[in-house]
Amino acid sequence: MDARELGLPGEVPSPETEDMPDEVTIWEVGPRDGLQNESEVVPPAVKLEFLNRLADAGLPVVETTSFVHPKWVPQLADAAEVLDGLSRVDGVRYPVLVPNERGLDRALASGVHDVAIFASATETFTRRNLNRGLDEQFAMFDPVVRRAVTEGLNVRGYVSMVFGDPWEGPVAVDQVVSVGKRLLDMGCGQLSLGDTIGVATPGHVETVIRAFVAAGVPLHRLAVHFHDTYGQALSNTCAALRLGVSTVDASAGGLGGCPYAGSATGNLATEDLVWMLDGLGIRHGVDLRALVDTSVWMAGQLGRPSPSAVVKALAR
């Protein structure tokens, strides 16, 4: 069910979409990035139902959990249990975040086919998040990525603090491109550009994406990951789409933040993204009604309403 069936009035004219893609892959991060900062531990059974509902709603990629040490993210201490109980849907990918080789060992033991690593574009956040310097992070990730590729896994590289850092302020575009290219060169198949604290604006987004293209990075290897701290997540996504980016990260119901960056608020809500894509005539394969119902259900589990504007508008 799309946005027109759920309330858009009359016939909606097709917009001029410039170089926008005909189809977008929504990379759902709610179960991992969305839940990782919750103070109350969500039971594995609830997480599994959340995962199943998201897959049933038509999301092609559902990032499931992380094999980070429980000391750092207690919410995801049940990663192996969740993966063991997961009812995988054919055609749906279930990526897992792995911070190091030990995490990769656990992912392989759990039968994972897609993994992701989480790097930073800034020195300060790298030290706070990984207890390593900006250059030192690559020495940690290199054996993880190379071994994962050898094992036949798909590897995604996240780059955080792409558009701004709460400790360092604005981040030089050439520094972002340098970090991203190093991850791609070591074997990451895709790069997700993260606006961790939500300070990006459309012009800045265009500048960063054009810089990657100028450095020889194909658009199909780029994804975008926006937070809505200043209400710019949809505008920033639209800017990326107009340049041809076709993978967008989003979190059902707008769940999420970052446990290491206090100023980071919720991710772009998947429902808000789907509504916009429907209005642009861009295919995505997601049943909006089922997704809204899922986020309403999850909000009930968490004991608070969803911040998603579309969920609020369509909740019943």
C-alpha positions as CSV (number, residue, x, y, z in Angstrom):
1,M,0.0,0.0,0.0
2,D,1.4,3.4,-1.0
3,A,0.9,7.0,0.1
4,R,-1.8,7.7,-2.5
5,E,-3.9,4.8,-1.1
6,L,-3.5,6.2,2.4
7,G,-4.6,9.7,1.9
8,L,-3.0,11.8,-0.8
9,P,-5.8,13.8,-2.5
10,G,-6.7,13.2,-6.1
11,E,-4.3,12.7,-8.9
12,V,-0.7,13.6,-8.1
13,P,1.3,14.9,-11.0
14,S,4.6,13.3,-11.7
15,P,7.4,15.6,-10.6
16,E,10.5,16.5,-12.5
17,T,13.0,14.0,-11.0
18,E,16.1,15.1,-12.8
19,D,18.7,12.3,-12.3
20,M,16.8,10.6,-9.5
21,P,16.9,6.8,-9.5
22,D,13.8,4.9,-10.6
23,E,14.1,2.7,-7.6
24,V,15.6,3.1,-4.1
25,T,16.9,0.5,-1.7
26,I,15.8,1.3,1.8
27,W,18.4,0.1,4.3
28,E,16.4,-0.4,7.5
29,V,18.6,0.3,10.6
30,G,15.9,0.3,13.3
31,P,16.7,-3.0,15.0
32,R,20.4,-2.1,15.3
33,D,21.0,1.6,15.2
34,G,17.4,2.4,16.3
35,L,17.4,0.3,19.4
36,Q,21.1,0.5,20.5
37,N,20.6,3.6,22.6
38,E,17.5,2.5,24.4
39,S,18.1,2.6,28.2
40,E,15.7,-0.3,28.9
41,V,16.8,-3.6,27.4
42,V,14.3,-4.8,24.8
43,P,13.7,-8.5,25.2
44,P,14.9,-10.8,22.3
45,A,11.4,-11.9,21.6
46,V,10.3,-8.3,20.9
47,K,13.3,-7.7,18.7
48,L,12.6,-10.8,16.7
49,E,9.0,-9.8,16.2
50,F,10.2,-6.3,15.1
51,L,12.6,-7.9,12.6
52,N,9.9,-10.2,11.2
53,R,7.4,-7.4,10.9
54,L,9.9,-5.2,9.0
55,A,10.7,-8.0,6.6
56,D,7.0,-8.7,6.1
57,A,6.5,-5.0,5.3
58,G,8.7,-5.4,2.2
59,L,12.0,-3.9,3.4
60,P,14.8,-5.5,1.4
61,V,17.6,-4.9,4.0
62,V,17.1,-5.1,7.7
63,E,20.2,-4.4,9.8
64,T,19.7,-6.8,12.6
65,T,22.2,-6.3,15.4
66,S,25.8,-5.8,16.3
67,F,28.6,-8.0,17.8
68,V,30.1,-5.1,19.7
69,H,31.2,-5.9,23.3
70,P,28.2,-5.9,25.7
71,K,30.1,-3.5,27.9
72,W,29.8,-0.8,25.3
73,V,26.3,-1.5,24.0
74,P,24.4,-3.6,26.5
75,Q,21.2,-3.4,24.4
76,L,22.8,-5.7,21.8
77,A,24.3,-8.3,24.2
78,D,21.8,-10.8,22.9
79,A,23.0,-10.6,19.3
80,A,23.7,-14.3,18.9
81,E,20.4,-15.2,20.5
82,V,18.5,-12.9,18.1
83,L,20.3,-14.3,15.1
84,D,19.7,-17.8,16.2
85,G,15.9,-17.1,16.5
86,L,15.6,-15.2,13.3
87,S,13.1,-16.4,10.7
88,R,14.9,-15.3,7.6
89,V,12.7,-14.2,4.6
90,D,13.9,-15.2,1.2
91,G,15.4,-12.1,-0.6
92,V,15.8,-10.1,2.5
93,R,19.4,-9.2,3.7
94,Y,20.1,-9.1,7.4
95,P,23.4,-7.3,7.9
96,V,25.3,-7.3,11.3
97,L,27.8,-4.7,12.5
98,V,31.2,-6.1,13.5
99,P,33.7,-4.0,15.3
100,N,36.7,-6.3,15.0
101,E,37.9,-9.8,14.2
102,R,36.3,-11.3,17.2
103,G,33.0,-9.8,16.1
104,L,33.5,-11.3,12.7
105,D,34.1,-14.7,14.2
106,R,30.8,-14.5,16.0
107,A,29.0,-13.3,12.8
108,L,30.4,-16.2,10.8
109,A,29.4,-18.7,13.5
110,S,25.8,-17.2,13.2
111,G,25.6,-17.7,9.5
112,V,25.7,-14.1,8.6
113,H,26.1,-13.1,4.9
114,D,26.4,-9.3,5.3
115,V,28.5,-7.4,7.7
116,A,29.3,-3.7,8.3
117,I,32.1,-1.8,10.0
118,F,31.8,1.6,11.6
119,A,34.5,4.1,11.0
120,S,34.8,7.8,11.6
121,A,35.8,10.8,9.6
122,T,37.3,12.6,12.6
123,E,40.1,12.0,15.1
124,T,38.1,12.9,18.2
125,F,35.1,10.7,17.5
126,T,37.4,7.8,16.5
127,R,39.1,8.0,19.8
128,R,35.9,8.2,21.8
129,N,34.2,5.4,19.8
130,L,37.1,3.1,19.1
131,N,39.8,4.2,21.4
132,R,42.1,4.6,18.4
133,G,43.3,7.5,16.2
134,L,41.9,8.3,12.8
135,D,44.6,6.4,11.0
136,E,44.8,3.6,13.6
137,Q,41.2,2.6,12.9
138,F,42.2,1.3,9.4
139,A,44.7,-1.1,10.9
140,M,41.9,-2.5,13.0
141,F,39.4,-2.7,10.1
142,D,41.7,-4.0,7.4
143,P,42.0,-7.6,8.5
144,V,38.2,-7.7,9.3
145,V,37.3,-6.5,5.8
146,R,39.8,-8.6,3.9
147,R,38.9,-11.8,5.8
148,A,35.1,-11.1,5.4
149,V,35.6,-10.6,1.6
150,T,37.6,-13.8,1.5
151,E,34.8,-15.6,3.3
152,G,32.4,-14.4,0.6
153,L,30.6,-11.8,2.8
154,N,29.2,-8.5,1.6
155,V,30.9,-5.7,3.5
156,R,29.5,-2.2,4.1
157,G,31.6,0.7,5.6
158,Y,29.9,3.3,7.7
159,V,31.6,6.7,7.9
160,S,30.3,8.7,10.9
161,M,30.7,12.5,11.5
162,V,30.7,13.2,7.7
163,F,29.0,16.6,7.9
164,G,30.1,17.8,11.4
165,D,31.5,16.6,14.7
166,P,30.3,17.9,18.1
167,W,33.9,18.3,19.3
168,E,35.7,19.3,16.2
169,G,33.0,21.3,14.4
170,P,32.9,21.2,10.5
171,V,34.7,18.4,8.8
172,A,36.9,19.0,5.7
173,V,35.3,17.3,2.7
174,D,38.7,16.0,1.4
175,Q,39.2,14.3,4.8
176,V,35.8,12.6,4.5
177,V,36.6,11.4,1.0
178,S,40.0,10.2,2.1
179,V,38.5,8.1,4.9
180,G,35.8,6.7,2.6
181,K,38.1,5.8,-0.2
182,R,40.4,3.9,2.2
183,L,37.5,1.8,3.3
184,L,36.4,1.1,-0.3
185,D,40.0,0.3,-1.3
186,M,40.3,-2.3,1.5
187,G,37.3,-4.1,0.2
188,C,34.0,-2.5,1.4
189,G,31.4,-2.8,-1.3
190,Q,29.4,0.1,-0.2
191,L,29.9,3.3,1.8
192,S,27.2,4.8,4.0
193,L,27.8,8.6,4.6
194,G,26.6,9.4,8.1
195,D,25.3,12.7,9.4
196,T,25.7,11.5,12.9
197,I,24.6,14.7,14.7
198,G,22.1,15.8,12.0
199,V,23.8,19.1,11.0
200,A,23.9,18.6,7.2
201,T,22.1,20.8,4.8
202,P,21.3,20.0,1.1
203,G,24.1,22.1,-0.3
204,H,26.6,20.4,1.9
205,V,25.3,17.0,1.0
206,E,25.7,17.8,-2.7
207,T,29.3,19.0,-2.1
208,V,30.3,15.8,-0.4
209,I,28.7,13.5,-2.9
210,R,30.1,15.4,-5.9
211,A,33.6,15.2,-4.2
212,F,33.3,11.4,-4.0
213,V,32.3,11.2,-7.6
214,A,35.2,13.4,-8.6
215,A,37.5,11.1,-6.7
216,G,36.3,8.2,-8.9
217,V,33.7,6.6,-6.6
218,P,30.6,5.3,-8.5
219,L,27.3,6.5,-7.1
220,H,26.0,3.0,-6.7
221,R,28.7,2.5,-4.0
222,L,27.4,5.4,-1.9
223,A,24.5,5.4,0.6
224,V,23.3,8.2,2.9
225,H,22.4,8.1,6.5
226,F,20.7,11.2,8.0
227,H,19.6,12.2,11.4
228,D,16.8,14.6,11.9
229,T,18.2,16.8,14.6
230,Y,17.5,20.1,12.7
231,G,14.6,18.7,10.7
232,Q,16.7,18.4,7.5
233,A,16.8,14.6,7.0
234,L,14.2,14.5,4.2
235,S,15.7,17.5,2.5
236,N,19.1,16.1,2.6
237,T,17.9,12.8,1.3
238,C,16.2,14.5,-1.6
239,A,19.5,16.3,-2.4
240,A,21.3,12.9,-2.5
241,L,18.6,11.4,-4.7
242,R,18.8,14.2,-7.2
243,L,22.4,13.3,-7.7
244,G,21.6,9.7,-8.3
245,V,22.2,8.0,-4.9
246,S,19.9,5.0,-4.7
247,T,20.5,3.6,-1.2
248,V,19.1,5.4,1.8
249,D,19.3,4.4,5.4
250,A,16.3,4.9,7.6
251,S,14.8,3.7,10.9
252,A,11.2,2.5,11.4
253,G,9.4,5.1,13.5
254,G,12.4,7.4,13.6
255,L,14.1,5.3,16.3
256,G,17.7,5.9,17.1
257,G,20.6,8.1,18.1
258,C,24.2,7.5,18.9
259,P,25.5,6.2,22.3
260,Y,28.8,8.1,21.8
261,A,27.4,11.4,20.6
262,G,24.9,13.0,22.9
263,S,23.7,15.5,20.4
264,A,22.6,12.9,17.9
265,T,18.8,12.5,17.8
266,G,16.6,10.1,15.8
267,N,17.3,8.7,12.4
268,L,15.3,9.6,9.4
269,A,12.0,7.8,9.9
270,T,11.4,5.0,7.3
271,E,7.8,6.0,7.0
272,D,8.6,9.6,6.2
273,L,11.1,8.4,3.6
274,V,8.5,6.1,2.0
275,W,5.9,8.8,1.8
276,M,8.3,11.1,0.0
277,L,9.4,8.4,-2.4
278,D,5.8,7.6,-3.2
279,G,5.3,11.3,-4.0
280,L,8.3,11.3,-6.3
281,G,7.2,8.1,-8.1
282,I,10.3,6.2,-7.0
283,R,9.9,2.5,-6.4
284,H,10.9,1.0,-3.1
285,G,8.7,-2.1,-2.5
286,V,7.6,-1.2,1.1
287,D,4.0,-1.5,2.3
288,L,3.5,1.8,4.2
289,R,0.5,0.6,6.1
290,A,2.3,-2.4,7.4
291,L,5.3,-0.3,8.3
292,V,3.2,2.2,10.2
293,D,1.4,-0.5,12.1
294,T,4.8,-2.0,13.0
295,S,6.1,1.3,14.3
296,V,2.9,1.9,16.3
297,W,3.4,-1.6,17.8
298,M,7.1,-0.9,18.6
299,A,6.2,2.4,20.2
300,G,3.9,0.5,22.5
301,Q,6.7,-1.8,23.4
302,L,9.0,1.1,24.2
303,G,6.3,3.1,26.1
304,R,6.4,6.3,24.1
305,P,5.0,7.6,20.8
306,S,6.9,7.5,17.5
307,P,8.5,10.8,16.5
308,S,7.7,10.0,12.8
309,A,5.4,12.6,11.3
310,V,3.9,10.0,8.9
311,V,3.3,7.5,11.7
312,K,1.5,10.2,13.7
313,A,-0.6,11.1,10.7
314,L,-1.6,7.6,9.8
315,A,-1.7,5.8,13.2
316,R,-5.0,4.3,14.0
